[in-house]
Amino acid sequence: MREGSRAVIETLYGVLGAMASIGLYGLFLVVIGVLLGLLVGVLPGLTFVMGVLLLVPFTYSMDTGSALTLMLALYVAGTYGGALTSILLNIPGEPNNVPLLWDGHGMARQGRAAEALGWAALAAFAGGLVSWVVLVFAAKPFASVALQLSSPEYFAIVLLGLASVLALTETSVVAAVIAMFVGMLISTVGVSQVTGVVRYDFGTTILRDGIDYLAVMIGMYALGEVITRFGEKFGGQVAQQPARVATTLPGLRAVRDRGGSFLRGILTGSLIGTVPGAGATVASFVSYGLEKQFGKHKGEVGEASPSGVVAPQAASTATVGGALIPLLVLGIPGSAAAAVLLGVFLLHDVQPGPQIFAEQPELVYTIFGAFLLSLILMFAVGVLGARPLIRVLNFPEVYVSAFVVLFAFIGALALRQSLSDVWITLAFGVIGFAMARSDYPIAPLVLGAILGPLAERHFVTTMISSGNDWTVFFTRPISGTLMVILVLLVLLLGYRTYKARGQRTAEPGPDGSR
C-alpha cells in the first residue's frame, strides 16, 4: 500500500515538475499546437491526422520533448475543433464529428447553439481529463508488466494489434486483409534490419533504401485526400456563418443528470483508443450508438439531445489518452495520429516501450504535462474563441488543399533529404486515391507498413533463440493466451463475413429474385 502511494506521489511530482519546467518556449508550443488543432478541426477536409503529419518537417530541428509537445497539443485540440462547425453550420470538420450533426446541429436549429457548444466543450475536456488520469497512473504499471515480456509475447501483441484493425474495419474483411498484407510487404522493401539482405529493390536506387512508412502515411492520408477532392468539384463559396456565436456551459445539476452519457462516452473512448487503428471516429460512432440504445435519455437521442453531443465528443477526446498507452508502453500506435507520434520518436532515435519509463522519465513526464496543458488551453480557447475560429471558413477549400500539397512534399523531402521519398509519397497518394475509390481501407495498409518490421523482428528473434521451434508462441503462458485470443478473433471475423454474405444472398434483388 505504501509503495503504491509512493508511486502515485512520485508520478504527480514528476508531472507537476515537467509542467513547471516547460518554460515559455514549451508553453508557446502548446498554444501554437492547440490553435492549429482547432483550425484543422474547423476546416473541412483538413483532419487532425493530416495536421499532425504536416507538422513533422517542422520538428526535425527540435528536441524530442518539444516536438512531441507541439504535435500532441494539435492532436488533442483536433479532436474537438470540428464540433464548432458541426453544431453551428452542419459541416463536420472531422469524420469523428459526424454524430454531432444529428443532435448538436438540431439544438442549434432550435436556438440552443450556445448550449450545444457548452456541452461539447465540457465533454471534450472531461473525456480528455479522465483519459489523462488513466494514462498517467496506468501506463507505468503496464510498463512494469511489459518489462517481463520477451519476443514471443511482443510478436503475439503485434499480431493482435493487426487483427484488431481488421475487426473494426467498415468495409470487407477480405479487402482489409489484402490491404494489411500489402502494407507488410511494403515494409520489407530495402535492406532487412535483421539479416542485412537487400529485398525487392528491383535494381533501383529509389527502393534500395526502403520505403519510409511516414512517406506512405503522408501520401495516402494527405495527398490521397487532396486528389480525391480534385476529382470532385471544388466550391469557391464559403459557408454561411451564424450571426452570433456564443458558448454557455451547463450547470452542475444538468451535468449530474447527464452523468451516464459522460461516463459511457469516456469509457468507450478510452477503451477503443487503446485498439490500434480504431481512433476517434470509431469511438465517436460506437459511443453514440451505445447512448441511443442504453442511455438514460435514449428516447431523446437523435432529437436534439445534449446526450447525443456529450457521448461522441467525450469519446473522441478520450481516445487520445487511450492511444498513448500502447504507444508508450509497447511502441504500438493506438491511432493514425499516434502512429505519427511514433515516427517522431523514431526520428529522434527514441524507441518507445517499457524501458522508456526507467531510461527517460523526464520525457514521459513532459508528455503527460503537455497533454494536461493542451486540454486546459483547448477548453479555454474553445469556449472563448468560437467566433474567430469559425471565421477561417472564409478560406476557399482549394487554397487549403494547395497548402496541404505543399507541406506534404516538404515533409517527404525532409524525411531523408532525398527526392526518392517525394516520388514515393506521390505514388502512394495515387494509390490512396485508387483505394478510396475502390472501397479498400487505408488504415490496415498503413498500420501493416508500421507494424510489419516489428512483427518480422520479433518473429525472427524468437526463431533464432528457440532453435526454430514455432510452438514457443503457444507454450509460453502470456504469448499462448494472446495467440488463443488471436485465433478466436480470426474465427469471429470469419463467422461475421460468412453471416453477412448469407444475409446479402437472402435479400431479394430488384426483380424480386434471390
Secondary structure, 3 states (H helix, E strand, C coil): CHHHHHHHHHHHHHHHHHHHHCHHHHHHHHHHHHHHHHHHHHCCCCCHHHHHHHHHHHHCCCCHHHHHHHHHHHHHHHHHHHHHHHHHHCCCCCHHHHHHHHHHHHHHHCCCHHHHHHHHHHHHHHHHHHHHHHHHHHHHHHHHHHCCCCHHHHHHHHHHHHHHHHHCCCCCHHHHHHHHHHHHHHHCCEECCCCCCEECCCCCHHHHCCCCHHHHHHHHHHHHHHHHHHHCCCCCCCCCCCCCCCCCCCCHHHHHHCHHHHHHHHHHHHHHHCCCCCHHHHHHHHHHHHHHHHCCCCCCCCCCCCHHHHHHHHHHHHHHHHHHHHHHHHCCCCCHHHHHHHHHHHHCCCCCCCCHHHHCHHHHHHHHHHHHHHHHHHHHHHHHCHHHHHHHHHCCHHHHHHHHHHHHHHHHHHHHCCHHHHHHHHHHHHHHHHHHHCCCCCHHHHHHHHHHHHHHHHHHHHHHHHCCCCCHHHHCHHHHHHHHHHHHHHHHHHHHHHHHHHHHHHCCCCCCCC
